[in-house]
Amino acid sequence: MRPLNWLSGARHTGTARRRSVAKVKPRRRPWRETLARSFALWAKLPGAARFWITATATVGLVALAFQVTGAGARLSAAGAAALDRFAEANGLTVQQVTVVGREVVRAKDVLAALQVTRGQSILAVDVEAARERLVALSWVQAAAVERRLPDTIHVRLVERRPMALWQIDKRILLVDQNGIAIDGDAKGLANYARLPQIVGPDAPAAAAELLELYARTPTLGKRVRAAIRVGKRRWNLRFDNGVTVSMPEEGLSEAWDRLAELEQSYRILARDVVVVDLRQPDRLIVRLSDGAEQQVSVPAKNT
């Protein structure tokens, strides 16, 4: 086993020997000499290097103060004013904001969430609070905010990806891949008119599996005009020709594959049917349209 004093390089075991090693003490420089050497090295640094070291240390101290005192704490008024004066004197002020990942979120909403103005101290910007305000925007799934000295606030956004239109209480909302509702105006919704529609209070939370099935068989999935949630247990699928397919409470994937096979082999959705009931895995129940029922009920003429 390596001895406890392995840093000294000794590998002895005797008590007397350990005492003799303990008496050896490294020579310490007087603090005045150490301070003088430090100032000498500082004086030799270029002016730009001294500036950046000072700025970096200041930013670090500010970050540490926020971390130690809590996210909601703020510097005192006097300290904040001194920090602002230091930043302005050394060019550490916000002059631009750069954003990556923004496609739908409006630029003015990003600036409003950041709450920064050109010319203010970049050291006084609370980047964590700004990030929280960005994430609170309906279209933002994730965000990161950072200072890029001397004068830039940089923002990275991850926007939500709309996957369906959700009809609830006579309103239409967009829903992302995680079932989160996205607020949008009428003009914005028009750009997503081709998305599948889901109906029902709990539809977004249950739609992920259904939307995956649409993608697995896109020729069939594209024909679904609306998926209506029934009793918070199952789906009724309304297709583009008006046919309704009743899906089971369990075994949704198997029922979808069964429907795809019936459509491919028998073109069941093209027949004179109103409802295709797949709730029972061992049987198929089909309700014909009124015209088809009448046609079946008319007896053939005698020839």
VENGISUL-V162505 format. One record per backbone hydrogen bond with DSSP energy under -0.5 kcal/mol. NH is the residue of the N-H (numbers start at 0). CO is the residue of the C=O. E is the energy in kcal/mol with one decimal. If there is no record, write none. Layout:
((NH CO E) (NH CO E))
This chain:
((5 2 -1.0) (7 4 -1.4) (8 5 -1.0) (9 4 -0.6) (17 13 -1.9) (18 14 -2.0) (19 15 -2.0) (20 16 -2.0) (21 17 -2.0) (22 18 -1.1) (23 20 -1.2) (24 22 -0.7) (33 29 -2.1) (34 30 -2.4) (35 31 -2.4) (36 32 -2.3) (37 33 -2.1) (38 34 -2.3) (39 35 -2.2) (40 36 -2.4) (41 37 -2.4) (42 38 -2.4) (43 39 -1.2) (44 40 -0.7) (44 41 -0.9) (49 45 -2.2) (50 46 -2.2) (51 47 -2.3) (52 48 -2.3) (53 49 -2.3) (54 50 -2.7) (55 51 -2.7) (56 52 -2.5) (57 53 -2.2) (58 54 -2.5) (59 55 -2.4) (60 56 -2.4) (61 57 -2.4) (62 58 -2.7) (63 59 -2.5) (64 60 -2.2) (65 61 -2.1) (66 62 -2.2) (67 63 -2.8) (68 64 -2.2) (69 65 -1.1) (72 69 -1.2) (79 75 -2.9) (80 76 -2.3) (81 77 -2.2) (82 78 -2.2) (83 79 -2.4) (84 80 -2.2) (85 81 -2.2) (86 82 -2.4) (87 83 -2.7) (88 84 -2.2) (89 85 -1.3) (90 87 -0.9) (91 86 -3.0) (92 90 -1.3) (93 119 -2.8) (94 150 -2.9) (95 150 -1.6) (97 152 -2.2) (99 154 -2.2) (102 100 -0.6) (108 105 -0.5) (109 105 -1.7) (110 106 -2.3) (111 107 -2.1) (112 108 -1.9) (113 109 -2.1) (114 110 -1.9) (115 110 -0.7) (118 93 -3.5) (119 116 -1.8) (121 91 -2.1) (122 91 -0.6) (123 120 -0.7) (124 121 -0.7) (126 124 -1.2) (129 125 -2.1) (130 126 -2.2) (131 127 -2.1) (132 128 -1.9) (133 129 -2.0) (134 130 -2.4) (135 131 -1.2) (136 133 -1.7) (139 136 -1.2) (140 138 -0.6) (140 157 -2.9) (141 157 -1.6) (143 155 -1.9) (145 153 -2.3) (147 151 -3.3) (148 146 -0.5) (150 147 -0.7) (151 147 -2.0) (152 95 -2.0) (153 145 -2.8) (153 151 -0.6) (154 97 -2.8) (155 143 -2.5) (156 99 -2.6) (157 141 -2.5) (159 138 -2.6) (161 159 -0.7) (162 174 -3.8) (163 174 -1.4) (164 195 -2.9) (165 163 -0.5) (165 172 -4.1) (166 164 -0.6) (166 197 -2.8) (167 165 -0.6) (167 170 -2.4) (170 167 -1.7) (172 165 -2.6) (173 181 -1.6) (174 163 -2.3) (175 179 -2.3) (176 160 -0.7) (178 175 -1.9) (181 173 -3.3) (188 184 -2.3) (189 185 -1.6) (190 186 -0.6) (190 187 -0.9) (191 188 -1.8) (192 189 -1.1) (194 191 -1.7) (195 162 -0.5) (196 224 -0.5) (197 164 -3.0) (198 226 -2.5) (199 166 -1.4) (202 199 -1.4) (205 201 -1.2) (205 202 -0.6) (206 202 -0.9) (206 203 -0.7) (209 205 -0.6) (210 206 -2.8) (211 207 -1.8) (212 208 -1.6) (213 209 -1.9) (214 210 -1.9) (215 211 -1.7) (216 212 -1.8) (217 214 -0.6) (219 216 -0.9) (220 216 -2.8) (221 217 -2.5) (222 219 -1.1) (223 220 -1.3) (224 222 -0.6) (224 237 -2.7) (225 237 -1.5) (226 196 -2.3) (227 225 -0.5) (227 235 -3.0) (228 198 -2.8) (228 226 -0.5) (229 233 -3.0) (230 228 -0.6) (232 229 -2.2) (233 229 -1.7) (235 227 -2.2) (236 244 -2.8) (237 225 -3.1) (237 235 -0.5) (238 236 -0.6) (238 242 -3.0) (239 222 -1.6) (241 238 -2.2) (243 273 -2.6) (244 236 -2.9) (245 243 -0.5) (245 275 -2.4) (246 234 -2.5) (246 244 -0.7) (254 250 -2.1) (255 251 -2.3) (256 252 -2.2) (257 253 -2.0) (258 254 -2.3) (259 255 -2.5) (260 256 -2.0) (261 257 -2.3) (262 258 -2.4) (263 259 -2.1) (264 260 -2.6) (265 261 -2.6) (266 261 -0.5) (266 262 -1.1) (267 261 -0.7) (269 266 -1.3) (270 267 -1.0) (272 270 -2.4) (273 286 -3.4) (274 286 -1.5) (275 243 -2.5) (276 274 -0.5) (276 284 -3.5) (277 245 -2.5) (277 275 -0.7) (280 278 -0.6) (282 279 -1.3) (284 276 -1.7) (285 283 -0.5) (286 274 -2.6) (287 285 -0.6) (288 271 -1.5) (292 288 -2.3) (293 289 -2.4) (294 290 -2.2) (295 291 -2.1) (296 292 -1.9) (297 293 -1.1) (298 296 -0.5))
